[in-house]
């Protein structure tokens, strides 16, 4: 039973490591998204300020094309964040299951150990009782002979 218990514990620890790693990945992806969104806002603000003085059609076309590329990058990054967060959720569920399995095996092993200790204590008590009865019987016979 202990090898199974050990394997279950190792699996739960491995699942926890994978979950922690993917959580770190998710945080990095959220930071990238925030950077892209911040860059977009900053570029939009700079363009608004410089656009007040007027601009030609070529510059407006470049701005719109660049904003479209940034918007595409933001959408793709959002999808990446959502995908990584879904993986984190799945890994968390997997870890909770493996952790629960390991705890259940720990409980089962402890129960078996407790039962074994009780059986051993009962066996020792019976042996002591048997020995005490033999001593009393032997002692009663010896006492009757003297």
C-alpha positions in Angstrom: 0.0 0.0 0.0 2.9 2.4 0.8 4.3 2.3 -2.8 0.8 3.3 -4.1 0.6 6.0 -1.5 4.1 7.3 -2.4 3.2 7.3 -6.1 0.0 9.2 -5.5 1.9 11.8 -3.4 4.5 12.2 -6.2 1.7 12.6 -8.8 0.0 15.3 -6.7 3.4 17.1 -6.2 4.1 16.9 -10.0 0.6 18.2 -10.8 1.2 21.1 -8.3 4.5 21.9 -10.1 2.8 21.9 -13.5 0.0 24.1 -12.2 2.4 26.6 -10.7 4.4 26.8 -13.9 1.3 27.3 -16.0 0.0 30.0 -13.5 3.3 31.8 -14.1 2.8 31.5 -17.8 -0.7 32.9 -17.5 0.6 35.9 -15.5 3.2 36.6 -18.2 0.6 36.4 -21.0 -1.7 38.8 -19.0 1.3 41.2 -18.7 1.9 41.0 -22.4 -1.7 41.8 -23.1 -1.6 44.8 -20.7 1.5 46.0 -22.5 -0.1 45.8 -25.9 -3.2 47.6 -24.6 -1.1 50.3 -23.0 0.9 50.7 -26.2 -2.3 51.0 -28.2 -3.7 53.7 -25.8 -0.4 55.6 -25.9 -0.1 55.5 -29.6 -3.8 56.6 -30.0 -3.2 59.5 -27.6 0.0 60.6 -29.4 -1.8 60.4 -32.7 -4.7 62.4 -31.4 -2.4 65.2 -30.2 -0.4 65.3 -33.4 -3.5 65.0 -35.5 -5.0 68.2 -34.1 -2.5 70.1 -36.3 -3.9 68.2 -39.3 -2.5 65.3 -41.3 -2.4 64.1 -44.8 -4.2 61.1 -46.2 -1.0 59.0 -46.4 -0.3 59.4 -42.7 -3.9 58.7 -41.8 -3.8 55.5 -43.8 -0.6 54.4 -42.1 -2.1 55.2 -38.7 -5.2 53.1 -39.5 -3.1 50.2 -40.8 -0.9 50.3 -37.7 -3.9 50.4 -35.4 -5.4 47.5 -37.2 -2.2 45.5 -36.6 -2.2 46.4 -33.0 -5.8 45.5 -32.6 -5.1 42.1 -34.2 -2.2 41.6 -31.9 -4.4 42.5 -28.9 -7.1 40.0 -30.0 -4.6 37.3 -30.5 -3.1 38.0 -27.1 -6.5 37.9 -25.5 -7.1 34.5 -27.1 -3.7 33.3 -25.8 -4.6 34.5 -22.3 -7.9 32.8 -22.5 -6.3 29.5 -23.7 -3.6 29.6 -21.0 -6.2 30.4 -18.3 -8.3 27.5 -19.5 -5.2 25.2 -19.1 -4.7 26.6 -15.6 -8.3 25.7 -14.7 -7.9 22.2 -16.1 -4.5 21.7 -14.4 -6.0 23.0 -11.1 -8.9 20.5 -11.4 -6.4 17.7 -12.1 -4.2 18.8 -9.2 -7.3 18.9 -6.8 -8.2 15.3 -7.9 -4.6 13.9 -7.5 -4.2 15.8 -4.2 -7.6 14.3 -3.0 -6.6 10.9 -4.1 -3.3 11.2 -2.3 -5.0 12.4 0.9 -7.5 9.5 0.6 -4.7 7.0 0.4 -2.9 8.6 3.3 -6.1 8.3 5.3 -6.6 4.7 4.3 -3.0 3.8 5.1 -3.3 5.5 8.5 -6.5 3.5 9.2 -4.8 0.3 8.3 -1.9 1.1 10.5 -4.3 1.9 13.3 -6.1 -1.3 12.9 -2.8 -3.2 12.8 -1.7 -1.5 16.0 -5.0 -2.4 17.6 -4.6 -6.0 16.5 -1.0 -6.1 17.7 -2.1 -4.6 21.0 -4.9 -7.2 21.3 -2.5 -10.0 20.4 0.0 -8.8 23.1 -2.8 -8.5 25.6 -4.0 -12.1 24.9 -0.5 -13.4 25.2 -0.1 -11.5 28.5 -3.4 -12.8 29.8 -2.5 -16.4 28.7 0.8 -16.1 30.4 -0.8 -14.7 33.6 -3.3 -17.6 33.6 -0.6 -20.1 33.2 1.4 -18.6 36.0 -1.7 -18.6 38.3 -2.5 -22.2 37.4 1.0 -23.2 37.9 1.2 -21.2 41.1 -2.0 -22.7 42.4 -0.7 -26.2 41.9 2.6 -25.4 43.5 0.9 -23.8 46.4 -1.3 -26.9 46.9 1.8 -29.2 47.0 3.7 -27.4 49.8 
